[in-house]
Amino acid sequence: MRRLFLAALALPLMLVAACATTPAPDPSGDSLDAVAEDYVHLILEIGEREPGYVDAYYGPAAWAEEAKASPRDVPALIQGAASLTQRLNALSAAGAEPAVVQRKAYLLAHVSAASARLRMIGGERMSFADEAYALFGVRPELKPLSDYDPILTRIDALVPGTGPLATRVATFRNQFVIPTDRLQAVMDAAIAECRARTIRHIRLPANERFTLAFVTDKPWSGYNYFQGDAASKIEINTDQPIFTDRAIDLGCHEGYPGHHVYNALLEKTFVVDRGWVEMSVYPLYSPMSFVAEGSANYGIDLAFPGDEAETFERTVLLPLAGLTGAPVHEKDELNALVRQLARAEYTIADDYLSGRVNREETIARLSKYMLTTPERAAQRVRFIETYRSYIINYGLGRDTVQAWVEAQGPDRWKGMETLLASQILPVDLL
């Protein structure tokens, strides 16, 4: 069945949507539509028990008001999730088209993740890898930090100067800090370019749009709040200086072809065209996030392949930032090596969240292996404290999405669009 589904994804999206049929009526009178509606109610009520759990919702306003007025307690919600799983398992998808079969699998996976998050809210603690698997459907490999030391050695030979490597890297990167009074112009230009490159390949809803705001005192560097009706609110955190290449990263990741495009396509494909209400709510701690963060990070490389990001940064962003003569090529060489250190953070987070390593030592480890200042490392610890195993969705998610998209054929944008407008799960990517 997996191979049948993946083969169907190679067809144009509209053809898949048109040929999808529902399974034969269940003797009990239950249906995927009924379960999907109850699933949305479950997620909204969990959001009342954990602020931030619901990342986006654009379904009926009355449902959100009901959840706010009378949310079930955590034990009752756990039982509710178990009931949804039982109902889904009892529904037969025999004779249904692949899209409907996948819909059932998607709901099962997301109800399972919701159940795991409820148990965590109730006090259960899992190991880092177990938690990641329970919430996002992927078990990360936790390598010893010593495995990353050869990469540090290569970076040490690349970065000029003497003294601690993290300090030298920070000094080198400071050549690319965007002055505060030029941040708006640089971000506007970066997002506009990300959008222009994306709409050449992906057709977006005619009314898609976003607003941009700068904020402070957040554990993250950027966030996309999808509002529904193809609209997003993008916020950029200015607690730490922002580099010119980071403007490209944020423009692609939060906007195009990242989170904004993903949410807009899901809304159009499922909520508007098919009436599948489960896609009107986005639970943050779910398999959905592995695809969302992975595709948003891969979208940077997709939109700016080869040395195109380097060229755009040198010819457009650096002049807008009032920076001249900054060694862009050398910085990109550094970034390519630093990317290979990304999964060291999983081991560091595992040690910290388990209590084996204290906060001060964790900041030092992050500074060393992420090659950043203690201030930025402390902000990252705050992120880990808040989002825990969510961090796997960035590096591991990007690599997994990249491998899947590039295996679909030479037209990588087509593969990306198929992924973004689908209910593909992490297990399907693997």
HELIX and SHEET records of a PDB file:
HELIX    1   1 ARG A    2  LEU A    9  1                                   8    
HELIX    2   2 LEU A   13  CYS A   19  1                                   7    
HELIX    3   3 LEU A   32  ARG A   49  1                                  18    
HELIX    4   4 ALA A   61  ALA A   69  1                                   9    
HELIX    5   5 VAL A   74  ALA A   90  1                                  17    
HELIX    6   6 PRO A   98  ILE A  121  1                                  24    
HELIX    7   7 PHE A  128  PHE A  136  1                                   9    
HELIX    8   8 LEU A  145  TYR A  148  5                                   4    
HELIX    9   9 ASP A  149  LEU A  158  1                                  10    
HELIX   10  10 LEU A  165  ARG A  173  1                                   9    
HELIX   11  11 ASN A  174  PHE A  176  5                                   3    
HELIX   12  12 THR A  180  ARG A  182  5                                   3    
HELIX   13  13 LEU A  183  ILE A  199  1                                  17    
HELIX   14  14 THR A  244  LEU A  250  1                                   7    
HELIX   15  15 GLY A  251  GLY A  255  3                                   5    
HELIX   16  16 HIS A  259  LEU A  266  1                                   8    
HELIX   17  17 GLU A  267  VAL A  272  3                                   6    
HELIX   18  18 VAL A  277  SER A  280  5                                   4    
HELIX   19  19 PRO A  287  ALA A  303  1                                  17    
HELIX   20  20 GLU A  308  PHE A  312  1                                   5    
HELIX   21  21 GLU A  313  LEU A  317  3                                   5    
HELIX   22  22 LEU A  318  ALA A  321  1                                   4    
HELIX   23  23 VAL A  328  ARG A  339  1                                  12    
HELIX   24  24 ALA A  344  LEU A  353  1                                  10    
HELIX   25  25 ARG A  359  TYR A  369  1                                  11    
HELIX   26  26 PRO A  374  TYR A  387  1                                  14    
HELIX   27  27 ARG A  388  ILE A  391  5                                   4    
HELIX   28  28 ILE A  392  ALA A  407  1                                  16    
HELIX   29  29 ARG A  412  LEU A  420  1                                   9    
HELIX   30  30 PRO A  426  LEU A  429  1                                   4    
SHEET    1   A 2 VAL A  54  TYR A  57  0                                        
SHEET    2   A 2 VAL A 281  PRO A 283 -1                                        
SHEET    1   B 3 ARG A 209  VAL A 215  0                                        
SHEET    2   B 3 ALA A 231  ASN A 237  1                                        
SHEET    3   B 3 GLY A 222  GLY A 228 -1                                        
END                                                                             
